[in-house]
């Protein structure tokens, strides 16, 4: 058996979106980097009721009663979305984390509400560890 050198230590984390128990929707540093969200100031939200997915469209144009302000932090960002979550009866009583993907037909960043990666408090899905030699 030959050793293989791992060269992925500086690769960013997965692009994740969390629906938080306080009604905010957060975008991980991986999502901010992958989808180039650092300079966006507003976000439009879309709901696909049939597929039970949320679409996010980031912009720098404010639209009254349409866009949510993007609050950027050092590594990640979030929007306040309680009104959206309540309008579509999306349960946010506990924080759930989802994998984010870019929809090629709309350009939206999309999460599938039927398939959370995990709920805060649950163990995260991890890769398999190995036994000692």
N, C-alpha and C positions, 0 to 999 in steps of 0.2 A: 504494500500500500504506500502511495506517495502522498506527501503533504501538499495541500493547495493553499496558497496565500489568499486571505480575504482582503479585499480592497474596497469595502463598502462602508467604512466607519463614518464617513462624512455625508452619507446619503441621508436626506431628510426623512422624517417620519411619514407615515401614511397620511393621505389627505382625509381627515375626519371632521365630521360636523356633529355637535352635541346639542340636543334639545334639553335645556337645563330646567331643574325644578323651580327656578325663579321666573320662568317664562322667556329667558334669553336664549338665543341660538348662537352657539360659538363655533368658530372655524379654527382648527388647529394650525400650528405653524406649518405643518406639511401641506394643508389646504391653501394657506396664504401664499406659500411659495409656488406650489404647483399651478394654481389658477391665477397667480399674479394679482392678489387682492390688496397689496400693501397701499396702493394709492387711490383706492376706491373710497368714496365718501358716502354713498347711498346704495341701497339694495332693494330691488323689487322682488316680491315673493309671489310664487304661482303654486297652485294646488291642482294636481291631477287626481280627482276623486276616484276615478275608476281604477287606476293603477296604485293609488294611495302613495303618491310620491310628491315631494316638495321640490320646486325649482327655484333657484336663486339667480338673479341677474344683477350683477354689480355695475354701477354707473357713477358718474360724477354730477348727474343732473337730478335735482330734487323735484319731486312731484307731490303736491299736497295730497294727503290721504292715500298715497300709493307707495312711496318709498320709506324705508326705514334707515335711520342714521347708522353708519358703521362706526363703531368705537374701536379704534386700533390701539393695541397695546404693544409692548416690546416684541413679542413673539407671535401673537395671535390677534384675532379680532372677534367682535360679537355684535349682534343687533338685538334690540328689544322687540319681541314678537308675540307678547301675550295676547294682544287683540287678534292676531292671525290664528294662533293656536286655538283660542277659544271659539272663534268664528267657525273653524273647521272641526271642532270637537276633538282635537288632538290632545291626548293625555300627556301632561307634563308634570305629573305629581312626583316623578323621580327622573333623574337625569339618564338619558339614553344616548348612546354614541353610535353613529352610522358612518359607513364608508361613503365618501363623496366621489362622484364621477361627472365628467363633462358629457352632456347630451349633444351628439353631433348634429342633430337636426335643428335644435333651438339655440345651442350655445350655452344653455343654462347649466349651472352646477346643480346636480340632482342627488337627493337621498331617497332611498326606498324605506318608507316607514314600516313595512312588513318585515324587514330584515336588519334589526339593530345588531351591531357587533357585540355590544354588551350593555348592561344597565349598571350604573354606579352602585357599588356594593357587591356586585357579582365578580367572580374572578375573570380577568381578561383572558381571551383565547390566546394561548401562547404556543410557540413552537415546541417540538419535543426536545427534551433534554437528553443527555447521554449518561451512561454509567461510567464510573471511573475505571481506568484500565487496571 
